[in-house]
Amino acid sequence: MGSNLAGLIFANVGEVNLPDLTAKRTMASVPFGGKYRLVDFPLSNMSNSGINNVAIIVKNNFHSLTDHVGSGIAWDLSKRRSGLTILAPYKDHSFNHRLEAIYYLRGYFEDLKEEYILLTNSNSVANIDYNKMFEQHLLTGADITLMYKEMEIPGKEHDPLVLITDDEGRITKLLVTPEVQGKVKLSTSSMIIRKDLLLKLTQECMSENAVDFRRNLLQGKLSKYNMQGYRYNGHISVIHSIEDYYAENMKLMDKGIRDEVFNPSRPIYTKVRDDAPSRYGLTSRVKGSLIAQGCIIEGEVENSILSKGVHIGKGASVRGCIIMQDTKIGEGAVLENVIVDKDVVVNNGHTLTGSRTYPIYIAKQAIV
């Protein structure tokens, strides 16, 4: 079914909430789970659902993202009848909001052969079969279908969108940043819409200078169109803050969550880097951790996530940490509840201690 559905991923959504992690990269290229980037999840979900044409709208800091996704070959999007496209601003113009991006890039959408578009953000981690959502969209005759999950609003969610539906699943109200308690139908930011309707509504909103996507295009048009909710029951991690980022990574220690997210029948693909297997020295001790390839471990690692090429020195202790690619932890260093970005050097004997609710973050290429 996905052959009549094009994909659109917004790469920069949510960056304002993670200024440290996104200072030198887009939200889409933030590392997750040791060997992946956040963009790998929507790209893999789309590819596994048979979506052959995918565009990623970028605003700034997208060089590492471009290097990561390349031609899309890792997600089977580089064949003759498929494609991955990076949609960047023109010259010095930067998109201020998603409606402006769609409006100025409308030529790309007009040329698509697909009739429908799936829009999603890049700050969530899940393994989703979009064919089921698209099937419901067609069966209900919906103009717009929004995916939701029944859950409590996370404490770090700055701008939640809550759906109210009738017994048939039609959306009767859309609440932006409501003050509600308990479980709600919380939007996951995935949406299916006809291409021509998306362009029509975008044109209307831009001409009226009504440029808030959710308040103007969705909430403001609710009475005119058939908007349906699609219930998603699986695990989803949405990253709204550095605390969320830490907590959602740590949830991968739960085998049940890990097996659901990394379901072998619906793989999560990523760019492959040819590294040797990780090496464990005679003084190493590793417990309850996720270790990518190419690591050298001579110290102790517990309940941590290590990306490719990490070196843990002799006598070092790493507990409850996220250590990103090619970082070196010196001999005798002690780290607990710390997020360490790429290419960092922690010198011998240093101690860094955060808490599970307030982890310490060490910036990319820092020397501590």
Buried (B, 14 or more C-beta within 10 A) or exposed (E): BBBBBBBBBBBBBBBEBBEBBBEBBBBBBBBBBBBBBBBBBBBBBBBBBBBBBBBBBBBBBBEBBBEBBEEBBBBBBEEEEBBBBBBBBEEEEBBEEBBBBBBBBBEBBEEBEBEBBBBBBBBBBBBBBBBEBBEBBEEBEBBBBBBBBEBEBBEBBEEBBBBBBEEEBBBEEBBBEEEEEEEBBBBBBBBBBBBEBBBEBBBBBBEEEBBBBBBBBBBBBBEEBEBBBBBBEEBBBBBBBBBBBBBBBBBBBEEEBBEBBBBEEBEBBBBEEEEEEBEBEEEBEBEEBBBBBBBBBBBBBBBBBBBBBBBBBBBBBBBBBBBBBBBBBBBBBBBBBBBBBBBBBBBEEBEBEBEEEEBBBBBBEBEB
